[in-house]
């Protein structure tokens, strides 16, 4: 895949990706606090998935 794959998508798909990218950090922080207070296996799994998604956006893999 090329580095500018996001720009080949239709505008509605680019908008969805942009919204998810902007919302990921606040949800990640909320999930971190929730996992520290009430740790369950589902919370740890969700936290790991959100960290992976955040890293993918940060390194521009998505």
C-alpha positions as CSV (number, residue, x, y, z in Angstrom):
1,X,0.0,0.0,0.0
2,X,1.1,3.5,-0.7
3,X,1.7,6.0,2.0
4,X,-1.2,8.2,0.9
5,X,-3.8,5.5,0.9
6,X,-6.3,7.5,2.9
7,X,-6.6,10.1,0.1
8,X,-7.7,7.5,-2.4
9,X,-10.9,6.9,-0.3
10,X,-14.2,8.6,-0.9
11,X,-14.7,11.8,1.1
12,X,-17.3,10.2,3.5
13,X,-14.7,7.5,4.4
14,X,-12.0,10.0,4.9
15,X,-14.3,12.0,7.2
16,X,-15.1,8.8,9.2
17,X,-11.4,8.1,9.6
18,X,-10.7,11.6,10.7
19,X,-13.5,11.5,13.3
20,X,-12.2,8.2,14.7
21,X,-8.6,9.6,14.8
22,X,-9.7,12.7,16.8
23,X,-11.9,10.7,19.2
24,X,-9.3,8.0,19.9
25,X,-7.1,9.9,22.5
26,X,-10.0,11.0,24.8
27,X,-11.5,7.5,24.8
28,X,-8.1,6.0,25.4
29,X,-7.5,8.2,28.5
30,X,-11.0,7.4,29.8
31,X,-10.4,3.7,29.3
32,X,-7.0,3.9,31.0
33,X,-8.6,5.5,34.1
34,X,-11.4,3.0,34.0
35,X,-9.0,0.1,33.8
36,X,-6.9,1.4,36.7
37,X,-10.0,1.7,38.9
38,X,-12.0,-1.4,37.8
39,X,-9.7,-3.8,36.1
40,X,-11.5,-6.6,34.2
41,X,-10.2,-8.7,31.3
42,X,-12.6,-6.8,28.9
43,X,-11.2,-3.4,30.0
44,X,-7.6,-4.6,29.5
45,X,-8.5,-5.9,26.1
46,X,-10.2,-2.7,25.1
47,X,-7.3,-0.6,26.4
48,X,-4.9,-2.7,24.3
49,X,-7.0,-2.3,21.2
50,X,-7.2,1.4,21.7
51,X,-3.5,1.8,22.3
52,X,-2.9,-0.2,19.1
53,X,-5.3,2.0,17.2
54,X,-3.7,5.2,18.6
55,X,-0.3,4.0,17.6
56,X,-1.5,3.1,14.1
57,X,-2.9,6.7,13.7
58,X,0.2,8.3,15.2
59,X,2.6,6.4,12.9
60,X,0.2,7.1,10.0
61,X,-0.3,3.4,9.2
62,X,-4.0,4.2,8.7
